[in-house]
Amino acid sequence: MIERVARLILLKATKLEQIMLQQRAKIQWLKGGDQCSKIFFRKITTRRAAQRIFQITSATGSVISEEPEVAEEFVRFYSDLIGGQQRNNYINPMFLRPWVRYVITQEEGDVMSRPVNQEKVKEAIFDIAEDKAPGPNGFSSGFYKAAWSVIGDEITGAVQEFFRTGKLLKQVNATILSLIPKVANPTTIAEFRHISCCNVLYKTITKVIVQRMKGALDKIISPSQNALVPGWRISTNILLGQDK
């Protein structure tokens, strides 16, 4: 009996380790039942080597190789690019009214502004892939899905509070900027593409907003602005441009 319990504990721990390694390796093509720890470790090692930044060329042309100085240069670059000061630019809607063309019906507006219920919050969270990189708090959507019966009410309350007050804690909006090389051997910061790793709660709020806007997008988007048209690809724009 003791041996059987110990075996079950070992199998559970092994499964958890496998899931952790798979998440760190960013491998999505392995299916359940595949136990390929060597593949995971090899992939993690390769990713670490590729992500290591040994030196960078600053905006002034000097080569920086010390790790603290490299980090400072990246912070300086993105602080200048994104901005580090809080802005409180408020636009009075009444000022824009003469130039706004009313294309949304009262019924559509009511749908967008109606209170958010738990069903929509759960639908948004369960629509987020479990293998997506987590935000600063370290919790992926897989955790929220597995623990929904315990934390569902609190998560729903947090989302509803945002829509009710229009205020969002800065901790929820905290984001990790992950740098992806655009070329094989990047030498400048501009040769890195940054992606934002947001917390699941932030993603949930944006998904709820997107779902509400979908029904009216065809009315508020100009025909010349096709970035938000479902099913439209960037390659289509390239082909159309070549035809011209």
N, C-alpha and C positions, 0 to 999 in steps of 0.2 A: 504493500500500500504506500509506504513512504517512498519507495523507488518510483512508483507510478506518478506520485505528486511531484517529485523532483524532476522527472522527465517532462511533465507538462510545463513546469516553471521554466525549464531550459528551452523548450520549444518556443514558448512565448517570448522569452528574452532574445532568442535568436531571430525571431520574426521582427521584433522591434528594432534590432540592430540592422537587419536587412532593409527595413523601411527607411531608417535614418540614412544609411549609406546610399540608397537609391535616390533620396531627395538631395543629398549633397552632391551626388554625381550628375544630377539633372538628366537621368536616363528615363525616357518615357516609353520606350518600345518593348521593355521586358514585361511579361505578363505574370499573373499570380502563379506561384509554384516554382518559378525560376529562382534558383539559389546560386547566384553568380557573384560571390563576394570579391573574387579576384578581378572581375570586370569592373566592379564598383571602385575598388581601391586604385586600379590602373587609371580609370577615368578621372578620379579625384586628383591623383598625382599629376596627370597631364593638364588638368584645368588649373591647378595651382601654379605649375610652371609657366603656362601661357598667360596667366593673370599677373605674374610678378613684374613689377615695373622697376628696372634697374637704374635707368637714368632718363631724364627728360630735358628738352631744350626749352628754355624760358622765352618769353616774348622779346627779351632784349638780346637773345641769341646765345646766352651763356648756357653751358651744359651743367645740369644739376644731377648729382649722383647720390648724395647723402639722403637717406630715407626721410628724416624729419623735414629737410628742405624741400624734397619732392612733394611731400604731403602739403606743406605750406603753399607751394606754387599752385597745386590743384585747388586748394581752398580759395586762394586769391583769384584764380581764373573764374571759378564759378560764382564767387561773390560779386565780381564785376559783371558777369553775364546775367545772373538771375536777380541780383540786388539783395542787399542785406538789411535795408531800412524798411520799417513798417510804413505803409502808405494808407492814408485814410481819405482817398479821393471819393467823394460822394456826389452822385449825379441825381438831381431832382427829376423824377419821372415826368413831372409837369412841363419841364423844359423841353423834353423830347416829343411831347404829345403832338405838336403840329406837324412833325415829320414822320410820324408812325402811321403806317397803313394797317388798319384793323382787319386781320384775316382769320382770327380765331373766334369761333362762336362762344357764346356764354356757356353752353353745355360743355364744350371742350375745355374751357377755362376751369369750370367746376370740377371736371375729372382730374385735372392737373393739381388742383389745390385741395382736394379732399384729404381727410386724415389718413395716415398710413396705418394699415393693420398688420398684425403679426404674420399673416399668410404671405403678404408681399415681401416682407423682410426675409422670411425663411426662403422664399422662392429666389430672391436675389443672392443670398448666401450659398444656397445649394447649386446655383448656376456658376459659381466660381470653381475653377479646376483645383483639385487638391494638390497638384504638383507645382503650382505657381510659387515663386519665391515669396516668402513672408516679408512683412514690414519690420520696423524696428522692434516691435514687441515679440517677434519670433514665432507667432502663432499663424499657421496656415489655415485655409478654409476647412481642411480635414478635421482640425480640432473642433471648430465650431459645429460642424456637422455631427461629429461623434458625441459632443456634449450638449446638443441642442435641447434635449429634454431638461437639462439642468440650468443652462444659461439663456435659453430662448427668451424668457420674459424680460431679463435685464437688457439683452441686446436690442430687443424690440423697443423697450423704453428709451434707450439711448438714441436710437434712430428717430423715434417720435419726438423726442426733446429737441433735436436739431430742426426738424421741420416746423415745430411749434414756435421756437424762439429765433431761428435763423443764426444761432451761434454754435460754433464748433470749437472744442478744446484743441489747443495747439498740439497736444500729445496725440490726438487722433490723426491730425494732419502731418505728423512727423513722417519723414520719408528718407529712405536710403537711396543714394545715387550710386548705381552700379555702372562701372565703366567697361564698355565693350570695344576692343580694338577694331578700327575700320580697315586697317592694313595689317600685313603680316608682322612688321617690325615698326610699331609707331614710335616716333621720336618727339612729337609735339602733342600738347594736350588736345589740340583741335583734331587730331587723328583718332580720338576716342569718342565713341557715341555713348551717351549716358541714358540709362533707363531708370525709371523711378519705381522702387519697391514700396508700395503703400500698405498700410494696415488693412486688414479685412473689413473692419468697421467702416473705414473711409470708402473702400470699394463698394460696399453694400449700399451706402448712401447714394453714390454716383449711379449705381445700377437701377435703384428705385427711380431716380430722376429720369434716367434714359428711357426706362419702360413707360413712364408717364408721357414723355415727349414724343414717343414714336408715332402716336396717332395723328399728330399735327405737324410732323416734320415736312411733309410734302407741301404744306401751306406756308411755312415760315422760311423755307430754304429757297433761294433763287435758283432757277434752272441752270445758271452758270456756275453755281457752287454745288459740286457733286461729291464733296468729301464725305458727307454724312448719308449718302444714298445707300441703302442696304443692297449688297450684292455688287456694288460698283467697285472696280479695282483700279489701282493707279496705272497698271499696264494698259487699260482701256484708253486712258488719256494719252498715253504715249503713241498708241496706234492711231488714234484720231489725229494727233499732231503730225504724224508722218504722212497720213493721207492728204493733209492740207498742203 
